[in-house]
């Protein structure tokens, strides 16, 4: 055969034109894979006729490339290797991955097992140059070529290519069977995990990773299968003494937990020790992740005697955790905490952990075009067992929904995939606020889950099977509003995933959240403006009213106190009962209360513990304390069964004292004792063999029953003994008898642990029958804790017991702001102020005064003292008489709302409109600088008209802060109902006496007195605030000059208006002359005209 010439750019063979030939030439030269492999035209007939692949390829390539293909096919013709070398080469291919895919530099010849791979890749790319897709025959060629090279990405080396060719070498007539074979292969490679798209079939029929070209390990395949079932959860997989994360889960865990992450086989991996699982799970959950714990369901000893002893350990998902579902021994600090763990490291504010589900319904709603909807919601605290629900019509502002979200403070929201735009904006605004790890987690469910017919069926099936309260409770459930039913169905479905749906099985414990008839109305705006639960600076508890009142000793007591603060009472009898209890604790000299308080301090979170089990002289004070022992009597019986010391260390095998009620555990312990006795009896035989009557078993590093022999005496050891370990001085052995029985003993011990765990669950199931009575006892303990907390507040200086009445009035003598008073401490005393609002007389206070004079603090002080009185607390004042207020409504501050698409003024008026709709004559209304978000004339008009509406129509107790003097004129029109007040101040006398030039004007220096005083303040002294803020002096002088100029113009206009108004009352010349003299005007010659 003659030597073939290489294809060059200057050659002009038949087929493609010079331009295309030049492209092909450059392509081959760049790859270096077809070096010196060309032939003259017509050499296609010399190709090897025995080749399996040359014929199909010849049908898809141009004639001038056929000689190269023939030579490639002959070079690949060799016997197929077994699957073994493919497995051995897997690791090599992974290491050479980059090199195998790259082009060989210069003229270097590629290695034999890489050459074919490079050439075939080159052939695949040649299709771009040699096929014109516009021609019908070339489209057929293209499809054939694509089918032919579809298997190339699956191949890892030369052996795989040959193997796949052997499997798929079929003629064009057998294309149908070829497609069937391919479909079968891909189907076999399919996996439930989303990443299984990368899995391909290799020569040994095991899935492999396309990226790393290596075979998946059995553990990785097991992880993939589990991950497919929990795609949105981070999985912690138990592997011996540690828990491992894989893939993206490992990268997230490394980032959030600050642990090491590395590549192992096909996945990134990270690990944590088993005893720190609860710490790290809580950290991940606090970040908003859903975390799943996958545990081994069999032990090494039991696996060794099973049928699948050579297979992978079986594992299954045992628990899922989110912010609202932190229940279980994996995350329970009551069980797991020890002195080495910092509680603050894993515990966040656990006062509430509501899972809140929201559903909308636009049927039969007025003003749907304005964005009004009917909303139903269900909230559940799985950790405490509390369930609340509500339904209501809400306006486009979603103020009702916002109020409930702020009151419940959920940690997790369960929402349909599609909500109205206004609701979505509220959700976005609520969840966007993040302080440390306090961001609300949002879980979306398909809209089908919230469809009424589907939801009704879900609810009826659940309660028809699980309800325990009878038909009356069942009818109460199915008669709920449609949105509530839909929300309840979604929560049932969601909690089933966590095995926590049992918390919903007692409908009689459901509570409706709406409290117009039971509690004072405090909407979300008021909660924020008055800083009742958190301050507005950094959104933390410190600096809020709750922070001042919270001296509770228990977690469940703290949760109850938060409810009290957000839901002040309306019934006079209940308020006085709380005040009586606080008074008794405050004034009692008995040591009993001190002992109770000390015991409360030592209590763990019993309420959460009970719920974990359930999922697998004052009449008030006397009642609670006397009922607690009776309610807790079942606990005494169960405590007698348990071994306290074993419970403290978590040893379930020794947990039960009396085994007469647990025959299975007794049987297993007897079997263990029998084997242990055999091993001890065998020691006598060992002593005879060793001729050492004092020989004893030793235990080292957990290995028991070892015979320790000096190395110098090892020769006397029987040959069938098993050497377990050794040191420089001694060697340790197990006899065949010990090997067999020690293995059996370990199997029995592990089986005992499983049996004890099962019996423990049965024990908890029996104990949970007393769940509701025990919850009532915990409720009483929480109430006692709250009473003690309020008593401690009352012990602070100058607090008094308020007098509650039904009449509309708020009379406070020398009251103080409860929060600022504590923050200032004893060094800087808060200036007290008095308040007198009477429903039948002066019920409106218009408050003016300089900026930073204390107006906002004063009106907040009145509202907070009213709230404290109605929750049953003492108040910071000398005297206080409070009429029952059915709601407190506030409009304070100035801020836009980007998420709602509302400007500052729009937000201001929307809040005001909401107050106008909801306030009653029994309400307390607080409006701070209404109308400042627009022009002066419009602002004055809105403020004037709004305040007049509250005076004349609503007749509520009102505090109105303004800088508009015309608003103060309402006192003249409504002198009996309205009073003008201002915050006292002093103007610097030295500066005010000077008469500087126009360019030398300086702002007045104002001293704030922070004292409420009758009368109207003529000026607001805003330049004084600018001076305190260190605005440059030149700007202040220019501003002062301009202020004086504008003030002069305004005064001139007022004088002229007054002048001409009086002119119309003059009837004779004498009065006219007096008028001209008074206003210093020129003589009017033609008066008659």
VENZICOR-V461394 format. One record per residue. SS is DSSP state (H for helix, E for strand, L for the rest). PSI is psi as a letter, one per 20 degrees, with the letter a starting at -180 (999 if undefined). Layout:
BEGIN
ss:psi
SS:PSI
SS:PSI
END
This chain:
BEGIN
ss:psi
L:p
L:q
L:p
L:q
L:q
L:q
L:p
L:r
L:h
L:i
L:q
L:m
L:r
L:q
L:c
L:q
L:r
H:h
H:g
H:h
H:h
H:h
H:g
H:g
H:g
H:h
H:g
H:h
H:h
H:h
H:h
L:j
L:i
L:k
L:p
L:l
L:m
L:r
L:r
L:r
L:q
L:i
H:i
H:h
H:i
H:j
L:q
L:o
L:i
L:i
L:p
L:h
L:i
H:g
H:g
H:h
H:h
H:h
L:i
L:i
L:q
L:q
H:h
H:i
H:i
H:h
H:h
H:h
H:g
H:g
H:h
H:g
H:h
H:h
H:h
L:i
L:o
L:r
L:q
L:q
L:r
L:r
H:h
H:g
H:h
H:g
H:g
H:h
H:i
H:g
H:h
H:g
H:h
H:g
H:h
L:j
H:g
H:g
H:h
H:h
H:i
L:r
L:p
L:p
L:q
L:c
L:j
L:p
L:p
L:q
L:q
H:g
H:i
H:h
H:g
H:h
H:g
H:g
H:g
H:h
H:h
H:g
H:h
H:g
H:h
H:h
H:h
H:h
H:h
H:i
L:p
L:o
L:i
L:i
L:p
H:g
H:h
H:h
H:h
H:g
H:h
H:g
H:g
H:g
H:g
H:g
H:h
H:h
H:j
L:h
L:i
H:g
H:i
H:i
L:q
L:h
L:a
H:h
H:g
H:h
H:g
H:g
H:g
H:h
H:h
H:h
H:h
H:j
L:n
L:q
L:r
H:h
H:h
H:k
H:h
H:g
H:h
H:g
H:g
H:g
H:g
H:g
H:h
H:g
H:g
H:h
H:h
H:h
H:i
L:q
L:q
L:i
L:q
H:h
H:i
H:i
H:h
H:i
E:p
E:r
E:p
L:a
L:h
L:j
L:k
L:q
E:q
E:r
E:p
L:h
L:g
L:i
L:k
L:q
E:q
L:p
L:r
H:h
H:h
H:g
H:h
H:g
H:g
H:g
H:g
H:h
H:h
H:h
H:h
L:m
L:h
L:j
E:q
E:p
E:p
E:o
E:p
E:p
E:n
L:d
L:j
E:r
E:p
E:q
E:q
E:q
H:c
H:h
H:g
H:h
H:h
H:g
H:g
H:g
H:g
H:h
H:i
L:l
L:r
L:q
L:p
E:r
E:p
E:o
L:d
L:i
E:q
E:q
E:q
E:r
E:q
E:q
E:q
H:h
H:i
H:j
H:g
H:h
H:g
H:h
H:g
H:h
H:g
H:g
H:h
H:h
L:i
L:j
L:q
E:p
E:p
E:p
E:o
E:p
E:q
E:p
L:j
L:q
L:r
H:g
H:g
H:h
H:h
H:h
L:j
L:r
L:h
L:l
L:h
L:i
L:r
L:q
L:p
L:q
E:q
E:q
E:o
E:h
E:q
E:q
E:p
L:a
L:h
L:i
L:k
L:m
L:p
L:r
L:h
L:h
L:j
L:o
H:i
H:h
H:h
H:h
L:q
L:a
L:i
L:i
L:p
L:o
H:h
H:h
H:h
H:i
L:p
L:a
L:o
L:k
L:h
L:q
L:l
L:p
E:o
E:p
E:p
E:p
E:q
E:q
E:p
L:j
L:q
L:k
L:p
L:q
L:l
H:h
H:h
H:i
L:j
L:q
E:r
E:p
E:p
E:q
E:q
E:p
E:p
E:p
E:n
L:h
L:i
L:i
L:j
E:p
E:p
E:q
E:r
E:q
E:q
E:q
E:p
E:q
L:a
L:h
L:i
L:k
H:h
H:g
H:g
H:h
H:g
H:h
H:g
H:h
H:g
H:h
L:m
L:q
L:i
E:p
E:p
E:o
E:q
E:r
L:i
L:o
L:r
L:q
H:g
H:g
H:g
H:h
H:g
H:g
H:g
H:g
H:h
H:g
H:i
H:h
L:o
L:p
L:o
L:d
L:k
L:j
L:p
L:p
E:p
E:p
E:p
E:q
E:q
L:q
H:h
H:h
H:h
H:j
L:p
H:g
H:g
H:g
H:g
H:g
H:g
H:g
H:g
H:h
H:h
H:g
H:h
H:h
H:h
H:i
L:q
L:j
L:j
L:r
H:h
H:g
H:h
H:g
H:h
H:h
H:g
H:i
L:j
L:r
L:q
H:g
H:h
H:g
H:g
H:g
H:g
H:g
H:g
H:h
H:h
H:g
H:g
H:g
H:h
H:h
L:h
L:j
L:k
L:j
H:i
H:h
H:i
H:j
L:i
L:n
H:h
H:i
H:i
E:q
E:p
E:p
L:h
L:p
L:k
L:h
L:i
L:h
E:q
L:q
E:o
E:o
L:r
H:h
H:g
H:h
H:h
H:g
H:h
L:i
L:l
L:g
L:h
L:q
L:r
L:j
L:f
L:j
L:k
L:r
L:h
L:p
L:j
L:r
H:h
H:h
H:h
H:h
H:i
L:o
L:k
L:q
L:i
L:q
H:g
H:h
H:h
H:h
H:g
H:h
H:h
H:h
H:g
H:g
H:h
H:i
L:m
L:q
E:q
L:i
L:p
H:h
H:g
H:h
H:g
H:h
H:g
H:g
H:h
H:g
H:g
H:g
H:g
H:g
H:h
H:g
H:i
L:q
L:j
L:q
L:i
H:g
H:h
H:h
H:g
H:g
H:h
H:g
H:h
H:h
H:h
H:i
L:p
L:a
L:n
H:h
H:g
H:h
H:g
H:g
H:h
H:g
H:g
H:h
L:l
L:999
L:h
L:p
H:h
H:g
H:g
H:g
H:g
H:g
H:h
H:h
H:h
H:g
H:g
H:g
H:h
L:j
H:h
H:h
H:h
H:g
H:g
H:h
H:h
H:h
H:h
E:q
L:o
H:g
H:g
H:h
H:h
H:h
H:i
L:k
L:n
H:h
H:h
H:j
L:h
E:p
L:g
L:o
H:j
H:h
H:i
L:m
H:h
H:g
H:g
H:g
H:g
H:h
H:h
H:g
H:g
H:g
H:h
H:g
H:g
H:g
H:h
H:g
H:h
H:h
H:h
H:i
H:h
H:g
H:h
H:g
H:h
H:g
H:g
H:i
L:l
L:n
L:i
L:j
L:p
L:q
E:q
E:q
E:p
E:p
L:l
L:i
E:p
E:r
E:l
E:q
E:o
E:p
E:q
E:q
H:h
H:i
H:j
H:h
H:h
H:i
L:p
L:q
L:h
L:j
L:q
E:p
E:p
E:h
E:r
E:r
L:a
L:h
L:h
E:r
E:q
E:p
E:q
E:p
L:r
H:h
H:g
H:g
H:g
H:g
H:h
H:h
H:g
H:h
H:g
H:h
H:g
H:h
H:g
H:h
H:h
H:g
H:g
H:g
H:g
H:h
H:g
H:g
H:h
H:g
H:h
H:h
H:g
H:h
H:g
H:h
H:h
H:i
H:h
H:j
H:g
H:h
H:h
H:h
H:h
H:h
H:g
H:h
H:g
H:g
H:g
H:h
H:g
H:g
H:g
H:h
H:g
H:h
H:g
H:h
H:h
H:h
H:g
H:h
L:i
L:q
L:q
L:k
L:q
E:q
L:p
L:q
E:p
E:p
E:r
L:h
L:q
L:o
E:q
E:o
E:o
E:p
E:o
E:l
E:q
L:q
L:o
H:h
H:g
H:h
H:g
H:g
H:h
H:h
L:a
L:h
L:g
L:o
L:q
L:p
L:o
L:q
E:q
E:q
E:p
E:n
E:p
E:p
L:h
L:i
L:d
L:o
L:j
E:p
E:o
E:o
E:p
E:a
L:r
L:q
L:q
L:k
L:i
L:j
H:g
H:h
H:h
H:g
H:h
H:h
H:g
H:g
H:g
H:h
H:h
H:g
H:g
H:g
H:h
H:i
L:i
L:k
L:q
L:q
E:q
L:n
L:r
L:g
E:q
E:p
E:o
E:p
E:q
L:p
L:p
L:i
E:q
E:p
E:p
E:q
E:o
L:q
L:r
L:o
L:q
L:r
E:n
L:h
L:h
L:i
L:k
E:q
L:r
H:g
H:h
H:g
H:h
H:g
H:h
H:g
H:g
H:g
H:h
H:h
H:g
H:h
H:h
H:h
L:q
L:r
L:i
L:j
L:r
E:o
E:p
E:o
E:p
E:o
L:l
L:p
L:j
L:i
L:j
L:a
L:r
H:g
H:g
H:g
H:g
H:g
H:g
H:g
H:g
H:g
H:h
H:g
H:h
H:h
H:g
H:h
H:g
H:h
H:g
H:g
L:k
L:r
E:p
E:p
E:o
E:o
E:p
L:q
L:j
L:o
H:h
H:h
H:h
H:i
H:i
H:h
H:h
H:h
H:h
L:m
L:h
L:h
L:i
E:q
E:p
E:p
E:q
E:q
E:p
E:q
E:r
E:p
E:p
L:o
H:g
H:g
H:h
H:h
H:h
L:q
L:m
L:r
L:r
H:h
H:i
H:j
L:p
L:q
L:q
L:q
L:p
E:p
E:p
E:p
E:i
E:k
E:p
E:p
E:q
E:q
L:r
L:p
L:p
L:h
L:r
L:i
L:l
H:h
H:h
H:h
H:h
H:h
H:g
H:h
L:j
L:k
L:p
L:q
H:h
H:g
H:g
H:g
H:g
H:h
H:g
H:g
H:g
H:h
H:g
H:h
H:g
H:h
H:h
H:g
H:g
H:g
H:h
H:g
H:g
H:h
H:g
H:g
H:g
H:h
H:g
H:h
H:h
H:h
H:h
L:i
L:i
L:p
L:i
L:r
H:h
H:g
H:h
H:g
H:h
H:g
H:h
H:h
H:h
H:g
H:j
L:l
L:q
L:q
L:p
L:o
L:h
L:m
L:h
L:h
L:999
END
